[in-house]
Amino acid sequence: MDDGSGQFLTYLSFSLGDLWELFAFGIINAGDQETEFVSICDYQTVLDLKFTL
C-alpha cells in the first residue's frame, strides 16, 4: 500500500566507559493525518542507559 507516508529515524549512541552506554533514537512519521504511519502517532523518542558485563 502506497499512501505517501514514511518514517525518518535517527539513532545516537555514546559510550560512557567500558560497561555503560547511553543511546537514544527518534522517529518522525511523515504524511497526511489519514496515512498509515501518521494515524498512529506523529513522533516517538526513546532514551536508554545500557549496562553490559
C-alpha positions in Angstrom: 0.0 0.0 0.0 1.5 3.3 -1.0 -0.3 6.1 0.8 2.6 8.6 0.7 3.6 8.2 4.3 7.0 7.5 5.6 9.3 7.4 8.6 12.6 9.2 9.4 14.8 7.5 12.0 17.8 8.9 14.0 19.9 6.7 16.3 22.6 8.1 18.6 24.9 6.1 20.9 27.5 7.3 23.4 30.0 5.1 25.3 30.2 6.0 29.0 33.2 3.9 29.8 33.8 0.1 29.5 30.4 -1.0 30.8 27.9 1.8 30.2 26.3 3.1 27.0 23.8 5.8 26.6 21.7 5.6 23.5 18.7 7.4 22.0 16.6 7.2 18.9 13.8 9.3 17.5 11.2 8.6 14.8 9.3 11.2 12.9 6.3 10.0 10.9 5.6 11.9 7.7 2.4 12.2 5.7 -1.2 13.4 6.0 -3.2 12.7 9.1 -5.1 9.9 7.3 -2.0 7.9 6.3 -0.9 4.7 8.0 2.2 5.9 9.9 0.8 9.3 11.0 -2.6 8.0 12.1 -0.8 6.1 14.9 1.5 8.9 16.1 3.4 11.9 14.8 6.7 11.1 16.5 8.3 9.0 19.2 11.6 9.1 21.2 13.5 6.6 23.4 16.3 7.4 25.7 18.0 4.4 27.5 21.1 3.6 29.6 22.6 0.1 29.0 24.9 -1.8 31.3 27.0 -4.6 29.8 29.2 -7.1 31.6 
